Structures are given as structure tokens and as C-alpha cells.
């Protein structure tokens, strides 16, 4: 029975962190919690354990306990890139008994819904479990294209008809380029070549070495090779790259412009596939790199999109993606028309004048190289990010 329960238990699981929200039928935010992300699909069992603690936390805030927690669980999670991965995630979540029905999708769908004001559900290609949670006819609702660029990069699109398109987003093996990790790797590549004479001089050489607390870029490469540093720690260098580019370094600026072009080409390709290139298509930008609102990066993205789809409108999300996951759940319940304004207002009040959605950038940036995996930091309080053991992300 789900009578009297909160309507939606929303989960946004990124590579770097997971946000959970418990939401009432009228959009009241009953509880929120943040914890470790899910860096790979193989990490699902451990992530579910962490998620259980976050769900218990939001229940305590709401003054509730026991199962089920809510009528519906709406989960949007990184590394759920394939239908079978979404189905596995949905089944694993349903098995915990947290909600009567469950939908699971890639976290880029949460970014899209967070960036769109609307009142009727658009199909998201979600895997669903539970009575009445199966796929039905696609309904007209919030539609557009979203690109998320954080640790990795991904893009999804939803047409007014409910038709969707997406990319594999498995990293370089599926044609992807960039994201925080990719930019970190490229920065080290240029830094080492400048240092050994094969490439042009660049301020990235000193910046990479300083970020890892060593004297040369070559020491960073050797540290990764010998297992003293984690390759994944290069993800945290992306905000430094943006700063070096702003200071006028041509090599760094070229990398930022290439990232902008990659973000734009994903959005434009999604629009063309859905027949949206000639419409006033909303293009939603999310993820730590984009939410940092770097002028060079954002200008590059908007200029490229304007050239290929002049009527499209580019916007950066102003509420966290977990709000998008919650809105997808409210869409399914048919309650978004009345609940959405209250939920958005709650997140905007919590964000304050600085804009809380933009704080997602801190998940990439942190404080220099001291940014580590939240799972490690949460459990030991001591693990440093350049120590061995982490994998590069995919979306």
C-alpha cells in the first residue's frame, strides 16, 4: 500500500556524488541527502549500500521510517547507458522495497527535465518496474535536448512526440571526447610534450605539476604509470585548465574551444535526429564543467549551436539534477502541473543568491588535488585522490 506515503523518492547518481530527495504530492521537499557517486556500472552493489544510508537520512528528516519510503522511486544514474543497464538498475532498486514503482534512466534525463519547465510527462526511455509502470503511448510534454559535461560527457534528446535519442557515451570507444577526465588527460599530454620539446610551450606544464604537488609534468606521468597517482585524479584538473585558458594560454584555449565544439555537435546531432533543428528547441546544459559558466566555454557552445540551429535556446540548469529526477516522478504521477512550482522554488531558496546548481562545479574542482573519491573520503577521511585505485568515468 502506498496511501499516505510521500509521492516521489528521487535519486540523481552522478560519477562524483549522489543526491536524494523525498518529495510530497504538492511538491514540498521533505528531505535531502548527498553521498558518494557511482563511478562504474560494476560499482552498483556498493552504491546501493551507500544509497540505503542516504534514503534513511531523508526519512529521518521527514519524520518517517519503514518501507516503502515513497509511492514511486525515480532514479537517474550515471553509467546506466544501455537498456540492459537501466533494467538491471531498476530491478536492483525495486528489490530493496523502497517504493511501489521504480523508473531508472541515465542521469542526463534528469538534467534535461531540471532545465525544462513543464507539466506533462515526456517519455524518457526509462526502464520501469511495478504495477502500472510499463511503457504506454508517448505523451506530449517537456521536450528538448540536454548535454551534461562533468567527469564525462553525454547527451539526450526528447521530441514533442516523446521520441527520444541518445548516444552510447561509453568514452573514447564510442566516439566521445572531453568531460573533466578527458580534458585532464589532454592537458597532461600537452604538458609533457611541451616539457620534453615535442610540443609548443604552454602554461599547462607548470599548472599540471603544481596541481599534483610535484616539480614537473613528467613526474605526474611517472606517478600514474607507477601507481603513485590515480589517473582519475586528472578529472580534478579541468577547472584549472579553464583558468589557464582564461589567462590567455593558446594551448589551453584550444582545448576549451574543442570541448565547446564537441558539446555543440552532440546537441545539434540530437536535434537533427529528432527533426528539431528548425524549431525553437530548448538546449539544456548541465554537469560541473558547464555549470561553472566559464565564459570561453559557454560562448563557444552557444555560438556553435546558433550556427547550426538558429532558433534553439541555450540554458544552463538552475536547479540540481535531482530536482529533474523528482519532476520525472511527479510527471508519472500526473502531479507536476501543481507541484512543479513549489519544488523549483524550494531548490532555488536553498541555493541562495549564488545559485546552488552552479555549485556542482565544485564536485570537479574541489580544492586542488585534495579532491578524491567521495566514497573514500567519506569512509576514511584521509585518502588522497592521487593514490592508486580509481577508474576513469563514463556516462
Order of alpha helices (4+ residues) and beta strands (2+ residues): beta-beta-beta-alpha-beta-alpha-beta-alpha-beta-beta-beta-beta-alpha-alpha-alpha-alpha-alpha-beta-alpha-alpha-beta-alpha-alpha-alpha-alpha
